[in-house]
Amino acid sequence: MTNSPDATMVDATEAMIEAADSWLTPLDAPAVAQLRILARQLDTEATAALATSYGTAYRALIRRAPLPAGGDELEALLREATD
């Protein structure tokens, strides 16, 4: 996915899910479903509440991503502390 101004939230969400496929598990399915639902709603009726809900769900899911090999130990500790 590119940073095209024509990209929709659905497009962006699907690209993120595809990129995260290697670490997503069945435990993530509800969060993925929630993001898809919110993305569709944002594309048709963008409100601050929907954007906030999407951002919260997105950050919660992304926090589950594994750190890259040799990742920053401080970042790992901060992730643990905020989970």
C-alpha positions in Angstrom: 0.0 0.0 0.0 1.2 3.5 -0.7 0.3 6.7 0.9 -2.2 7.5 -1.8 -4.7 10.2 -1.0 -7.4 7.9 -2.5 -6.7 5.1 -0.1 -9.6 4.3 2.2 -9.5 3.2 5.8 -10.6 -0.3 4.6 -7.6 -0.4 2.2 -5.2 0.8 5.0 -6.6 -1.7 7.5 -6.4 -4.6 5.1 -2.8 -3.7 4.2 -1.9 -3.6 7.9 -3.5 -6.9 8.5 -1.7 -8.5 5.6 1.6 -7.1 6.8 0.9 -8.5 10.3 -0.2 -11.9 9.1 3.1 -13.6 10.3 2.4 -12.8 13.9 -1.4 -12.6 14.1 -3.0 -15.5 15.9 -6.6 -16.7 16.4 -6.5 -14.8 19.7 -6.3 -11.6 17.6 -9.4 -12.4 15.5 -11.8 -10.2 17.6 -9.5 -7.2 17.4 -9.0 -7.7 13.6 -12.7 -7.9 13.1 -13.3 -4.8 15.2 -10.8 -2.9 13.1 -12.5 -4.0 9.9 -15.9 -2.9 11.2 -14.6 0.5 12.4 -12.7 1.0 9.1 -15.9 0.5 7.1 -17.7 3.0 9.3 -14.9 5.5 9.1 -15.0 5.4 5.3 -18.7 6.2 5.3 -19.2 8.4 8.4 -16.0 9.6 9.9 -16.6 10.9 13.5 -14.2 11.7 16.2 -15.6 8.9 18.3 -15.1 6.4 15.6 -11.5 7.6 14.9 -10.7 7.4 18.6 -12.2 3.8 18.8 -10.2 2.8 15.8 -7.0 4.3 17.1 -7.4 2.6 20.5 -8.1 -0.8 18.8 -5.2 -0.4 16.4 -2.7 0.5 19.1 -3.8 -2.4 21.3 -3.3 -4.8 18.4 0.0 -3.4 17.2 1.4 -3.6 20.8 1.1 -7.4 20.4 3.6 -7.4 17.5 6.9 -9.0 18.3 9.9 -6.8 18.6 12.4 -7.1 15.8 15.5 -9.3 16.6 17.9 -7.3 18.7 15.1 -4.9 19.5 15.4 -2.2 22.1 15.2 -3.6 25.6 13.8 -0.4 27.0 11.0 -0.5 24.4 10.2 -4.1 25.4 10.0 -3.1 29.0 7.7 -0.1 28.2 5.5 -2.3 26.2 5.1 -4.7 29.1 4.4 -1.9 31.5 1.6 -0.5 29.3 -0.1 -3.8 28.6 
